[in-house]
Amino acid sequence: MQHKRYLTAFALKGLNSLNFNFILAKKCGHIKGVGTPVVHASRSRTQGVWMKDPLGVMGKDTIFVMSGYNSNQLKIYRNIVQFKSDNPKETITLPYYFHGTGAVVYGRYLYYKK
């Protein structure tokens, strides 16, 4: 029996569409360059994803982390210092488990495969 997988959009709290639309119109840009990889932190698990919102809606330094390959937890760090010390500002329990590492935060939404 095959399980169906769906892409899910989860609205992050504390944001409204008016703020999102304003920021979306002002923050579009291009990649300036790609450099040598830099290790910022490491974890015991080898799978997972950490990301930033390119629009910076929840703060330009905010980091979002989904550990592992199959979970329903999203950790939010205020900045790189909190991320390095594994001291999240908040942990959100998602309504569905994510599968894989192909998630992205864009504006006020987290997109992930359930």
N, C-alpha and C positions, 0 to 999 in steps of 0.2 A: 504494500500500500504506500503510495507516495503522499507526502505531506506538501500542501501548498504553502508557498512563502509569499509574503506581501511586503511591499515597502510601506512603512508607517511614518507619518509626520506627527511629532509630539510637540505641542506648544509649550515653550518654557514659560514659567510663571512670571508675573510682574511686568509683562510687556503688553503694549496694545498696538493695534495695527497702524494707528496714526504715527507713532514714533518709528515703527518699522519702515513705513512708506517714505518718510522724510529721510531717514538714514540711507535707505536703498538708493534714492536718487542722488545723494551726495557722495557716496563712497566707491563708485565703480572705478576700476583701474586696471593696470596691466602688471604682469610679473616683470620685475626689474632685473632679476638674475637668480641663478641657482649656484650655491657655493658648496664647499666641502662639508660633509655631515659633521654635526657636533653632538656629543652625548650630553644631555641635560640631566638625566636621571635614569635609573634602571629599576626594574621590579623583578620579583621572583617568577612571574608568569611571562612566557615568551609570546603570548598572543594578546591582542587588544589594540586599542586605538586611543590616541590623544590628539586633540585638535583645538583650534581656535576658530571663532566666527570671523570670517573675512570682513564682515560689516561692523564688528565690534559693538553690537547692540547691548550686550551685557557687560561691556567694558573691554577695551582693546587688549588688556593683559589676561583676561579670563581664559582658563584652560579647562576643557571638558575631557573626561577620561571614562572609557568603557573597557574594563579589564576582562580578559579572557575572550573566549569565542562564543559563549552562550550564557547570557546572564540578563538580569533586568535592573541593573544598577548603573546609574550615571553619577560620577563624582564631578563636582565643580570646584575648581581652585581659583582663588582671586588673582594669583600671579605665579610666576615661575618659582619664587621662593617657597610658597606653600606646596607647589607641585613637587619640588625636590625633597621636601621634608615629609611628604605624604600626609599633609594636614588639610583636608578638604574643607571649604567653606560650607558645603552642603552635599548631601547624597540624596539623589532622587530615585525612588522606585518607579520604574517605567510600567505602563499598563500591560506591556507584552515583553517577552524575552527577545533579545536580539540574537541573530545568528550571523556569525562572520565578523569581519573587521571593516566592512564597507559603510561606515556611518559618517555623517557630516552634520555639523551645525551651520545653519545659514540663516542669518537674521534671528527671528524669534522661534525657529523650529529646529528640532533634531530629526533628521531623516535616517532611518535604519531599517534593516530587513528583519521581519518577524517570522 
